[in-house]
Amino acid sequence: MKKIAGSLLAMSAVLLSMTVVSCGGGGSKAKAEKALATMVEENPEYEAVTIQTDESGKVFNFKKMDVIVGDWWTNPDAAPNSKQQEDLATWRQFTNDVYNVNVVQKAVSGWGSNPQFVTNFCITGGEENYVFIIDGRSAVTGVKANLFYDLSKIKSVDYHNAAKYDQGAVMKLAKGDSFYAFNWGKPEPKNGMFFNKRILEENGYDPDLPYDLQKSGKWTWAVFEEMCKKMTRDTDNDGVIDQYAMSSFNTEFTYSALDSNGGGIVKRDSSGKYYLDAGSENSMEAWNWIQKMWQNYQLPQAEGANWDYFYTAFINGETAFLADQEYNAQPGGRFAQMADDWGFVCFPLGPHGDGVYKTIHDTNMCVIPSCYDDKRAEKIAKAVDLWLEDVPGYDEPDSWKEGYYAGFRDSRAVDETLELMAKTANPRFDTLISGLSQGDMIWGITGGYMTPAEAWEGAKNQWQALVDECNR
């Protein structure tokens, strides 16, 4: 990796000039600079690192305060599995030492118990200094119950402009000038379209055609449907379709199709109020197209087959397309042992979308309990902000891609598709509505036993009541 870029120097200068709340003071600049010099001897990329100081010019000193970034999956004692993770661990230990703090990310609950664990602590409080990672199950209900600290009151952290923070996450729980959540790094890639290169080539297509279409802005519903039509056929002329183009996950296909046509299940207006969009003109156009694609080109589930039969079909090279999430491509994931070569593009553009290739981000959110007083919340926020500084040598604009290359069969999936997905802050809001079951429409439409109009008519009153309750 190259040495840390000049952009970090400029950013550091800005940070040093910021007026920040002192978090104890008393830090020894000489001691910190000596520690830095020692690091530079073994890691030259640390040379441009600037030790951050408070408004009095002293190195931030948190007096050995423990801060826990609490989730439901991290084992802090797990050994790093890559050079990147090793460098991250080294950097975070260095920042903890320099600023006399102990910030650690670890599981504090299970996934199922997380909402109750977070709620209980935010109400009762405790000695622990937490930043909780939550998902949609806790988000809106937590804001309504005043469980989370209003981050607009934090003076020492620039959540809106610092490159380290995901603006989609910052936007997600915003109400007027107040906001209650953040996350860091590029938003996690989510829904897209996997494709089998061998099957494309056997049907007369260039194996990289979806990439080329995406690059030229011509990867659309119409083009995708035409390809599916060509690759769904009766190969033995017995009157029964025996080769299908697609084996997609119906929920993931639906979320992407709605969004790609400017629709959605739930959206949020400029005042922060949620509203149903599932019955809008653009959404209904998408629902009808989804049903058509499912009836004509989706591999049916055989009697007795597992619910995830569509994964098996794609992995075995039986179908050309699978709409699902990027995580399938992680090293050691579902597609690691797939014999056929494959690629990954954004979902094709609908006829009435915004013309932007992107994905729907459903990133988890980080919150600070509101039971803390202003001084304590400020200290926790700043400690985590320092802990999240770029790892020296990984601060360049494309450094975030390093962790993705190993999972894909080609670099275009990362340099083109994930690049597009990371550019647009496009948060998903339906997962914030407690009790809303998207399957109320999806199952009937993709199953073919309800028209989109019938499904919407059956779901809209209950969904509206849930949205109204969320807005109260």
N, C-alpha and C positions, 0 to 999 in steps of 0.2 A: 504493500500500500504506500501511496505517496505520503510525504510529510504533510502535517496539518496545513490547510490552506490559509491564505491571507484573509479570507472572509471571516474566519474565526477570530483573528486578531482584531478586526474591526468590530465584531460583535462583542468581544471581551472589553474593548475600550468603552463601548456604549454601556455595557453592564457596570463597569467600574464607575462611570459617571452618574449612574442612576441614584436617585435618593431612595434609600431602602431603610427598612426598620432594623435596628440593631438587634441581633439575636444573642445578646450576652456580651459580645466584645471580648477583648482580652487575648485574642488570638495572636500568636507570635509570627510575624511576617518572616523574620529571619529563619525560624524553624521550618516554616512551610516551604520557603525557597530552597532551603538545604535539602529537604525531602524531594523537592522537584528536581534539583540538580542530580541527586542520586538516581532518580528515575531516568533522566536524560542519558546518563552513561550507558544504560542498557537498552533504552528505547528512545532513539533520536527524535522520533515524532513528537515526544513530549516537550521538545525545545520551545515551541511557540505557545505552550499553555500559560495562561495568566491566572495567578491566584486571585480569587475575588475577595474584595473587602467591603466592609459596611461603610456607612456614611462618615464614620470617624476615622477611616483609613486602616482599621484593624481587620485582620483576617477573620472571617466569620467563625465564631466559636460557639458550638451548641452544647458544650460542657457535658459531653458523653451521652447526650440524649438519644434514646432509642426511638426509631420511627419504623413502623411496620406498614408496608404496602401489602394489604391483605387480600388474597384471592382464594380460589378453591382448587388450584392445580400445581402450584410451584413448590418443589422440594429444594430449599436453599442449600442443602448438602450434596445435591446431585453433581457429579463431575461434569465439567464442560465437555461437549461432544464435537467441538470445532475450534479452530484457531480464533474465529471471531468471538465465540463465547468465552474463551480464555482471556482474550484481550479486554472484553467487557468486564469480566470479574476482576481483573487486575486494576482497571481504571476506577471501578466503583469502590474498591478497597482503598485505593489511593485517595479518592475524594473524601471518603469517610474519615481517613486518618488526618488529612489536612484540615478538615473543618470540625474535627473532634465530635463526630456524630456517628451513629450506627443505623443507617438506613438499610433495610433488608426487605425483599419481597418474598412472601411465603404464604402457603395455604393456612387460613385460619378457620376454615369451615369446609364442609362438603358442598357440592353444587346445590343439592336439594335444600340444605339448611342455611345457605348463604343469606337469603332475604330476611329470615327471622333473626339470624345472628347479627346482621347489620342493624336491623330495627331495634333489637334489644339494647345494643351498645349505645346507639345514638340517643336513646331515651334515658338510660341509666347512667351512662358515662363510665369512666374507669381510669386507671393509671396509665394504660397503654395509649401511645400516640399513633393513631391509625390514619391511613388513607385507604379507604375501602374500594376495591374494584367490584362493581355491580353490573347487572344487566337489566333488561327491561322489566323484570319482575319487581324490582325495587324502585325503579327510577321515578316515575311520576307520582306514585303513592308516597315516596319519601319526600319529594318536593312539597306536595300538598300538606304533609304532616309536619313540615318544617324540621325534618331530620338532618338536612344537609346544610353546610355552611355556604353562605353567599360569597362566591369567589370574587365578585366584583369589589369586595372590601379588602382583598389582599393587595398590598401596595408594592411588595418587593418582587413580584412575579408578573411578567407580561404574557398572560395566556393568549392574548389575541394576536400578537405580532411575532413572538419568538418562534423561530422555525421548528423548534423541537416539538411544538404542540399541534395535535391534529385538530384542525378547525371544525371538522364535522362533529367531533365529540364535544367540543366547546359549545357549538350551536345547539346540541341536542336537547339540553335542559335549560335553555335560555328563556327568561320571562322579562321583557323590557330590557332594562340595563343590567338586570341581575342574571347570573348564570351559576350553575351548581355542579358542573362536571367538567372534566378534562381527560385527555389521554395524550400519550406522546408517540412520536414517530409517525411514519406514513400510515394512513389507514390500512387495515388488513384487507388484502384483496379477497373478494367474495365470489359472487356468481359470474360465470362465464360459460363458454362452450368448448368442450374437448372434442377433438376430431381425430379419426383414425386415418393416417396417411396412406396406408396400403389400400384400404377400401376406396379412397378417393382416386388413387392412381388406377386401380383396376376398372373404375367406371369412367375413365377418360379425362380425369381432372389432374391438374398439377397438384402434387401432394401438399404444397404450401399455399394453395389457392386462397383459403380463408385468411391467411396472413396478408396476402397481396390485396385482397378485396378490402380488408380492414384498413390497410395503409392508404388505399386510394379513396376511401369513404364510400365504397360500393358494397360493403357487407351489410345487406338489408334483409328484412323478412322475405321479400319477393325472391331474391337470389337464393336464400337459404331454402325456401320452400321448393323452388325449382330443382335444387340439388337433391332434396329429400324425395321428390317425385321420381326422379331418375333412378334413385338407388333403392326404391321400394317396389318390388316386382315379384311376379310369379315365375320363378326360374325354370320350373319343370312343366309349365303349361297345364297344370291340373285344375286351374280355376281358383287356387288358394294362394294368397300371398305368403311366401316363405322367406323373403328377405326384406327386412325393414330398415329404414335409414337411421332411425333414432331409438335410443332407449334412455330417456331422460328422467330425472327426478321431478315428479310433477309439481311439487311445491317450489323448487328452485327455478324451474322453467317459468312458472307463473309469475313469481316476483320480478324476474328479469323482463318478461314480455310486457307486463304492465308498465314498468318504468321506462322501457325502451320506446314506448308509444306516448309518453307524457302523462301516463296514468299512475295509478297506485291504489292501495287499499285505504290508507289513512295519510293525510298530509297535514301541514301546519301552516296557518296564515301568519301575516306579519305581526299580529298582536300576540302570537304564541299560542293561539287556540287551535286545537286539533279538529279536523273535519273529515267526514267520509268522502272518499273519491272513487270508491269501487264501482259506483253506478254512473260515473261521468261518461261523456261521449267517447273520450279516448280510451278509458278503461273498458267500456263495453265492447269497443272495437277489438281490444286486445283479448278479452274473454272469448269472444267468438272465434278469433284466430287460433287461440290456444285449443279450443275444442276441436276445430278442424284439423289442426296438426296432430292432435292425439288420435282422432278417429282414423286418419289416413296414413300416418307415418310412424307412430309409436309402436314398438314391439309390445304386443299384448302380454299380460302376465299369464303364464300357463297354470293350469289347475294344479294346486299343491306347491307351487313355487314360492320361495321366500319373498318377503316384501321388497327386498333389495335385489331382485332378479335383474334389474336394469344395469346394476354395476357388473354383475357376472357376465352379462351379454356383451357389454362394451369391452371389458377386460379380455374376454375370449375372442374378440375380433368379429363378433356377429353383427354389430351395428357401427355406423360411421360417426354418429354424433351422440354426445351426452352433455346436457346442460346441468351443471352442478357447481359446487364451490371449489375454489383453488386448493383447499387443504388436501384434496385427494392426491395432489402432486408432491406433497412433502416427502423428503427422503424416508424410505421405509413405509410409505403410505400404500394405498390400494393399487396404484399403478406401477409400483416399483418393479414388479416381476412381469409386467405385461409384455408379451412377445412382440406385438406390432408397435411400430413407431407412432407417436401421436403428438398433437400440438394443442394449443390453448389460445382462444381469442375471446374478445368481448362478445356479449350477446348481440345479434344483428339488430340494426336500427329499424324501428317501426315507422310507418308512413307519417305519423303525426307527433313524433318526438322532437327533441331539440337538436338532433343531428350530432350529438356528442357521444362518442364511445366511452362508456364508463361502467361502473358496477354499483350496486346498492351496498353501502357500508352499514353494517350492524355492529359497530365496534362497542366493546364494553366501555363503561364509564368509570372514572375515578372520582370519589367524593370524600370530603372531609366532614366528620360529624359536627353538627351544629351545637352539640353540648360543650364544645370547647369555647373558651373566651377568645377575644380577638387576638391577644398577644400569643396565646398558645397556637391558634390556627395559623397565624403568620409565620411562626417558627417552623411548624410542620411543613407548610407550603414551600418555604424557602429551602429547607433541608432537602426536600425531594427535588426541587428545581435544580439545585447544585448536583445532586446525585444523577440527574438526567442529562447533564452536559454531554456533548458529543465525545465519543471515544477518540483520542488522538489517532490519526491515520484513517479514521472512518468518517470524517466530517465532510467529505466531498459530496456533491449533489447526488451521485449515483451509488454511494456506499450502501444505502439501504437494500440494494439489489443482491448483495453478496450472499445473503442467507437463502436466496430463492433459486439460484442457478442449479444447485445440486439436485433439486427435485424434478427438473424438467429435462426433456430430451433435446431441446434446442434453446438457443439464447433468445430467439425472437419472442417467445412466450413472456420473457422477463423484460427485455429491452423495448418491446413494442406494446404488448398487451397489458402487463402489470404497470408499465409506465402510464398508460392511458387511465387505468383504474385508479392510480394514485393521484392523478391530477385534479379530480373533481370531488369536492366534499358533498356527498350525496347521501345523507343519513336516512335510514329507514325509520318510520314512525309507528307503524302498526304494532310492532313488538312492545311499544310502551303502553298500549291500552290493555290494562289488566282484564283477563277473561275473554278477550276477543280470539276466537278460533278461526283462523284463516281457512281451515278445512271445510267450514260450513259452505263455502262456495267451491273451493278447489276440487273436493272429492266428487261432487255431483257433476261438475263440468268436464273434468278429465275422464270420469267414469262413464260419461255419456248418458246418464239417466236423468239429467236435468239440463234444460237450456240455460244459458247465462242469464236471461231475463228471469226465469223461474228461480234460479239460485239467488239472485240479487233480491228478488221479492221476499224470499224466505229468510234472508239474513239481515236485511237492512234495519228493521225495527230494533232487533236485539243489539246490533252493532251500534246503532245511533244512541241507544240508552247507555251503552258502555262509554262511548265517546263523550256524551253529555256529563256523565259522572266524573270522567277524567278531567273535564274542563271546569268543574265546580271548584 
